[in-house]
Amino acid sequence: MSKNSRFKSGFTLGGEQAEADPLLSDAFYESGDYDVIRSKEDPRCFVIGRTGAGKSAAFQRIEEEIPEHVIRINPEDLSLPYITDLQVIRYLDSLGVNLDLFWIALWKHVLLVEIIRHRYSVNTPAAKQSFLKNLRERISKDHGKEAALGYLDEFEGRFWCETEERVREITDKFTRRIDAEVEGGTTGGLVSARAVASAGTEASTESRAEQTERFQRIVNDTQLAKLNKMISVLDEDILDDQHFTYVIIDDLDRDWIDERLANDLIRCLFRTVLDLKRVRNLKVVVALRTNIFQELDFGKKSGGQEEKFRSLVLHLRWTRADLQELLDERVKASATRTDVAATSMGDLLPHTNKTRGNPLQYMLERTLMRPRDAIAFANECLGVGIGKTRLTWQDIHNAERTYSAKRLLALRDEWKPTYPGIDQVFTKFRGCSARMDKQEFQRRLDEAMLLISEPNFPGTDWLRDLSAAMWSPGKDSTGFALYQPLAKLLYSVGLIGCAVRSSRAPTFYLDDPLFVDSESNYEQCEYFFLHRMYQAALDAKAGNAETTN
């Protein structure tokens, strides 16, 4: 069959999200980062990246390649909203009780049971009894290990149930222990933790301190000793080379629970994964969005383990060469499906010339170097060029405005959970110069800071924090003190870059994440650049920025 050289409506480069990407299987690009995730030897297991950086796609690829060796844990299946909404949990939290050991025990239980179920196909009472009998025979001479198996016996008929039911049972057991302590008359006559939480009863400072200490002892009295011994059983008696197992945990960026408790849960998950590193034939891989990872306070709450966590982090990064190869692979796959005559992006785009330059480089300069951006821009161009044999520069420019507007909305959606109302800050740059001098840039920051005076602005708290020096300036307040906090936020999300001298190309977050943290760098910046991805959406005035940005 001869191939058609004209673009058809069904000719796209796939979906922007892994779960809705028809080309993921046929055109997956195995980057060096994917090799790290897939590697049994590489210890890096915390996959950190912006939305659209390819975290979910990498996990889905592993599932497709070796499904018999992969377990996926879905946070939405763990009843986490149910747990964190329990009044007893909220009451303990209000007392300042550190729940970390409870969360860690919960994560260890979930992971341990899922691995055993997967390894031995434990899905009935009979299967559980058979598994326990065989395992006991193998470890009969190790009394510590045999005692640890008693932990699994405690769950009786719940072992083979859905994860959600098992998690609820553990939490309900814990809740009953707290209620028993309260109702036992040892907490100053309080009827129950739930009653105190719902009624908002204020205990005296002394009684609150006593309650905190008493409840902390209950939290600390978890079954971590048995769980830790079971981890040894997992390493020495359950998993071997033949049964190497990947556990993948994604979608931790969903708005499924209270933000602060979510951060505690994720931080404790990281601590659990760190403990599980001693299981030789297991790799637990966790994907997390960059902004959420930045909010996890490892140094404060993890007993000095921050350096250990960060040594296990893989930051997803893409080069222009990577993205070009990814797009080429997708062109080939889509062309085969739609009978279009094309084998690379070069077959679709206008030819490079001295006046316009390289069209693919033009497009990639309007991304944050993420697959989702590159695929989205290419699809917008193909939508404009239906029926043509090759895109023109005008097609690319026509597609750019729609693409830019959608990317600005995506930027808002990515950051609004942490910074509600951040889109209103973005709009303060509408009509700005693509290359702003410091005076214009700081004037627009002034306008953004005034948003806290608007009664319906939802981000008053965070914006007040970032502009605190402006509202209470000291005698020696510098431009760095007044403007750098908000400038750093806009720099970190990728909206703006900056240049120390007008003749120098701008530096963006992807180039140097810590650039604006330096007071000397900030003070020496002469120009601030609106990223090309957002210039069309914000009607930026190009000026001479097109040659320098």
Buried (B, 14 or more C-beta within 10 A) or exposed (E): EEEBEEBBEEBBBBBBBBEEBEBBEBBBBEBEBBEBBBEEEEEBBBBBBBBBBBBBBBBBBBBEEEEEBBBBBEBEEBBBBBBBEBBBBBBBBEBEBBBBBBBBBBBBBBBBBBBBBBBBEBEEEEBBEEBBEEBEEEBEEBEEBBEBBEBBEEBEEBBBBEBBEBBBBBBEEBBEBBBEBBBEEEBEEBEBBBBBBEEEEEBEEEBBEBBBEBBBEBBEEBBBEBBBBBBBBBBBEBBEEEBBBBBBBBBBBEEBBBEEBBBBBBBBBBBBBBBBBEBBBBBBBBBBBBBBBEBBEBEEBBEEBBEBBEEBBBBBBBEBEBBBBBBBBBBBBBBBEBEBEBEBBBBBBBEEEEEEEBBBEBBBBBBBBBBBBBBBBBBBBBBBBEEBBBBBBEBBEBBBBBBBBBBBEBBBEBBBBBBBBBBBBBBBBEEBBBBBBBEBBBBBBBEBBBBBEEEEBBBBEBBBEBBEBBEEEEEEEBBBBBBBBBBBBBBBBBBBBBBBEEEEEBBBBBEBEEBBEEEEBBEEBBBBBBBBBBBBBBEBEEEEBEEBB
